[in-house]
Amino acid sequence: MTQKDKELQKLSFEKAMEQLEKIVDDLESGELSLENSIEAFEKGIELSKICRKKLEAAENRVKKLIEKSSGDFDLELFEEGEGENND
């Protein structure tokens, strides 16, 4: 993993989305060179993967319900780092 990749992984979901939105705006403007467009697209793909992983981790935290024998559901708290997908 490169230093850039490590820095991207540390971004919060909100910051990653902000950067992704900026990339989309830049690409849609049509003002980037072909090379810059490709680089921006590659970064956008990485940011979208990071956002997806963070959303999945959040969803798993919310979904972690344990069904009781009565059929009721009870929320079980996650341990730190549990539910995170580190590919």
N, C-alpha and C positions, 0 to 999 in steps of 0.2 A: 504494500500500500504506500503510495507516494505521500509526501507532506501535504499536497493539495487535497488528496482524498481524506487524510486524517482531519484536516481543518474543516472540510465539508461535513464529515461525520459528527463533529462537535456542534454544528449549528442547531439551534432550536427549530422546531417545526415552523414557527412563524417566520424566522429569518430565512430559512430555506425557501419557503413559499414566496417571500418578497423577492429573493434573487431569481427564482423561477419566473415570476411575473415580469420582472425587468427583462429577462432574456427573451420571453415571448414578445414583449413590446418591441425590443430591438430587432428581432427576426421579422416581425410583421411590418416594420417600417421600411424594409427593403434597402436600407442604407448601408448595411454591412457588406464587406467584401465576401467573396465566396469562402475564403480561408477562415475569416472571422465568424462567418455564419456556421461553418462546420464546427469550429471550436465552441461556439456558444451552444449549439445543438448538443454536443457531447456533454458539456457541463449541465445543460438542462436535463438530460437523461439521468445523470448521476443525482442531481437534486430531486428529481421525481422519484427515484428509487429510495432516497433517504426519507422523503416525505411519506412514501408508502409504508416503509418499515416503522416509522414513528406512529403512523395511524394504526397499523396492525397491533403494535405494542399497546397503544392506548385502548384499542378495542378489546384486546385480550384482558386487560386489567378490568375493564367494565363488565365483561362477560363472565368473569370467573365467579360463577354462582354454583353453589352446591345444593343439590336437591335433597331435602330432608326426607325421612321416611314417610312423613305425613303428606308429601307432595309439595310442600312449600319450598321456597327458595331462600337461601341465606347467602349474603355476600361474604366471601373469604378474601382477606387482604393478601396482596402479593408481597413477597420478599423483594427487596431492591434488586433490580436486574432481571427478575423473573418475567418471562413473557417477551423479552427482547429477542429479536432475531438477528444474530450476528453471523451473517454469511461470509 
